[in-house]
């Protein structure tokens, strides 16, 4: 009977160790990603979970909290700073279900200024391609003035030639 007690104790100990090992292995991350289609390279949005803060900006459009979560554990994200309120699509509070969670934050568009580009001197058969620092591209095979769209007011902008038979000035 004494051996049975030892075996039962060892079995229970091994089971607890296995459960503890499994629960430590099943740790999930909570992230937040900038979900708007255009963002300023000077804006930042700050979010918090249980006192830990992360900053979402153009250099870090997706960020993760350091805290790890277990299956079934609840989370609640709060926006603590930003030039506009971000829409978290009613998932700012939730429960982990066997996977990491990344929430898209729709923070709207910043105030915009329209920007035009004049392309001249394009000869027949030529085509020139340009790109801006917001990853928008434009290809033109004739002289024209085009609206490049809105640029966030106050932002630094850059337009570069990415292709063409000769360098534009």
N, C-alpha and C positions, 0 to 999 in steps of 0.2 A: 504494500500500500504506500510505503514511503517513496518508492521509485515512481509510482503513479503520480504522486504529488509533484515530484521533481519534473516529470515529463509534462504534466499539465502546466506548471509554472513556466518551463522553457517554451512550450508551445504558445502560451499567452504572450510571453515576452517577444518571441519572434513575430507574432501577428501584429503586436503594437509597433514594433520596429518597421515592419513592412508598410503598415498604414502611414506611419510618420514619414517614411521615405517617399511614398507615393504622393502624400499631400505636399511635401516640399518640392517634388518634381513638377507638380501641376501648378505652376505659377504663371500668371498671365499679365500682359502689359496693357496699359491704357494710354492711348495717344490721341492727339488732336491735330487735324490737318486743315490748312487754309482752303476753303471750298469755293471762294469767290473766283470769278473768271479773270479779274484784274486787280492787282494790289499795288500799293505804293511801296517803293523801296525805302521809304522813310518812316512808315507806320509800324507800330508794334501793338500786339494784343497779348494780354497776360491772363492766364487761367490758373485756378487753384483746385487741388484735391487734398483734403485733410491737411491743410497748411503748407503743402509743397506747391511751389509756383513754377510754371514754365512760360516761356515767351515765344510767341508765334510771330515771325516776321518774314521778309523776303529772303533772307539768308537761311532761315529755318522754317520752311513752309509746312513741315510735319515734325512734331515733337512728341516725346514720350515722357511720362512721369516716371521717376525712379522707383516708386513704390510698386511692388508686385502684389497681385490679387489672386485669390484662390477661387476655384469653381464655386458658384453660389454666393460669392461675396458681392455686396452692393458698393456702388461708387456714386459720387455726386460731384460734378464739375461746376465751378462758378467762374464767371468772367470777372476779374478784379480791375482790369484797366484796358483802355482802348479808346480810340477816337469815335468809335461807333459801337453800338451793341451788336453782338454776333448772334445769329440764329443757330441754335444747336439741334434743330429739328426734333425737339421733345425727347432727346436721348441724353440730356445732361445728367439724368439719373437713370441707373440701370443695374443689372445683375450680370455677372460673368457667367458664361455658359460654355466652358471647355475651349475657349479661344481668346486671342488678343482682341481688343476693341480699339478701333480708330474712328473718331467722330469727326465729321466734316463740319467746320465752322464757317457758315456763310456770313461774312462780315460786310457785305455790300461793297459798293464801289466808292472810292474816295472822290472828292470833287475833281472833275476832269477839265482839261484844256484841249481843244482840237488842235491838231498839228498837221500841216500840209508840207508836202515835199514836191519841189519842182524838178522835173527831169527834162533836160534839153540836150539837143545834139545827137539824138539816137538815130543812126542811119539804118536804112533798109537791111533786114536780115540780122540785126543785132538784138540782143536781149540782155537786160541787166537785172540783177537780183539784189535786194536790200533786206536787212533785218534790223529790228530794234532790240533794245535790252529787255523787252517783254516777250520775246520769242515770236513776234509777229513778223511775217515775211511779205514782200511785195516783189513781183516780177513785172517788168515793163519792156515791151518791144517797140515803143514809139515815145516821142516827146509828149509829156503831159504834166499836169499838176494834179496830185492825188491827195486825198485826205487819208492820213495814216491812222486816224481814229483818235480816241482820247488818251491823253497822258495825265497821270495824277498831278495835280497842281503842286508845284514846289519840288517835284522829283528831279533827279538828274536823269537825263535821257541820252541815248546814244543810238545813232543810226549808222550802220556800216554797210559797205558794198560787199556782198558775199560771192558774186559771180558776174561775169561780163567779159567781153573781148578786150576791154581796156579799162584803165582806172578812171573813175569819175572824180571830178574836183568839186 
